[in-house]
Amino acid sequence: MTVLQVMDEPDRNDGPRNARPTINEIERHHDPVHGNAGEAQITASPAANRLRVFDGTEACRAETGAEDIREETVPAETGAEPWSHDRSMALIAVGYWSVFWLMNGLDKFLNRTDLGLFAWYGKDRTEQFTGYFERLDVPLHFIDPVLYFAGVWEFLVAAPLLAAVVLLCRHGQSAKLNRLVGWGFVLSGITFIAFSAFDVIAGDRAELREHGLYLVVLLVSYMLTRAASLGMRQSPVQTAQIGAQPLAR
């Protein structure tokens, strides 16, 4: 497989170079093992202004011009962005769900517990799940493992959202933040769907309405993060396909 790299380096005055790279600026590498014909692929790296061209032919160069290479502005991942109204709303939405899952996870372990400074009252689900398991003809000794498993799962759902809150407060928009928010909302949606399915099986329509309402709020939160270009915005790492023509031998 032939790997071609285009390096976007600063000009002599240490300023950014606005001109598009040409074929003369491509550093050529050849892999004699993988020499199958195919298409060339250009990807931009967020760590540096670099374009990499993967050419699936045995040719030593790609037939391409400056117009074939799509330049993308890669936002800095380390510089903090100015605070905005959309960013505040996104922080509220992501922060709410991170606290929601964290506290619900803790409630599976700490309900009816004296913590010294205060007593964690919470919700004792033992009686509730006893009724569920009796109707479903499931042994009651599975109640505690099921509740503890749900608590651990809710911690896992909260983890990417908590990390997203930290990044949102420190830097603003970034590709890593987009991924964390996306994972947090996807896992949240899967969890509410699973809870709703169990509610239907157990015949608890009140819990089904509650989880359905939470799912609606989750979708509204998703729309807020999308408006702030956090959750569903395309990653700054852009990929383009170009045709590669092998040289005639």
Helices and strands as residue ranges (DSSP letters): E 2-7, G 23-25, E 26-30, E 40-45, E 50-55, G 66-68, H 85-110, E 113-114, E 119-120, H 126-136, G 140-142, H 143-170, H 175-202, H 205-227, E 239-242
